[in-house]
Amino acid sequence: MTATLIDGKAIRDEILEETEREAKALTEKTGVVPGLVVILVGEDPASQSYVTSKKKTCLKMGWHSELIEMPATAKLEEVAAEIDRLNADEKVHGILLQLPLPGDLDEQALLERIDPAKDVDGFHPTNFGRLALPSFIPCTPKGVVELLKRTGVNPRGKRLVVAGRSNIVGKPLALLMARKGPGYDATVTVVHSRTPDMPEVCREADILIAAIGRAEMITTDYVKPGAVVIDVGVNRADDPSHPKGYRLTGDVDFESVKEVASAITPVPGGVGPMTIAMLMTNTLESAKRAAGVA
């Protein structure tokens, strides 16, 4: 048995088309154009590439978009002042502080500075604490939910194991999948580096989500035959044969696990493309709320 490939790029494109249509309808009805601003502090190459993709997506959809670039030497007060300005700007419906931050900038203090109504990344403590209720859902966990939904995988009543407990993916995803309602209702277990006999626990999963941050750690020893495997990890593996000198790989040993799983996401091309799509849907939701039509 070879697993069905879950194509994140195709699903992303489908969602972006839907979001663009909804945004145009909103603008025609209310005059409101969704606006997303990204604050980039420092010159991390991966962050620069990611925020450029976000801006291109906004511009393609005809949205208001800004990229505020600040030097790595920027002080907390300077970044906070930019956030305050954007909080007060009615044209801005989404504010995204690109992580990680350089130096000793207080990440949590700056995330908490963002107006929760404009926190389309879903990292403000207010939104994080509302994961059991309707709120902005962090983009990567929301993307995982959409991948499952649009490929016909119903978590209701299933054993779902999340490998990893980060605040960005593991914790919010576990809270999200335990929600009551269509698309959720899973029986959720979280495993991590301190979990005794982690492979055995993972093998109980009907749906296994790998977000542990270790390249190709999840092998067939961790996967029950027929399980759905969602790989959230993105790691660089040295590869002299590749033009860039490295290749991207997930937390799952894709080549072996695809022969055991019923469905699996690749890396790249699985969960990754969904993150920007979910950022756009959150920004549109914020714009609708601002226009009073949510």
Protein Blocks (a to p, Z undefined) as FASTA:
>chain_A
ZZddddfklmmmmmmmmmmmmmmmmmmmnopacddddddedjdfklmmmmmmmmmmmmmn
opacddddddfkbcfklmmmmmmmmmmmmkbmbdcdddddehjbdfklmmmmpcfklmmn
opafklmmmmmpgcdddfklmmmmmmmmmnopafehpacddedjbfklmmmmmmmmmpgc
ehiapacddddfklghkllmmmmpmbdcddehpahkbcfklpcghiacddfbdcddddfk
bmnlpacddfbdfklmmmmmmbdcddehilmmmmmmmmmmmmmmmmmmmnopZZ
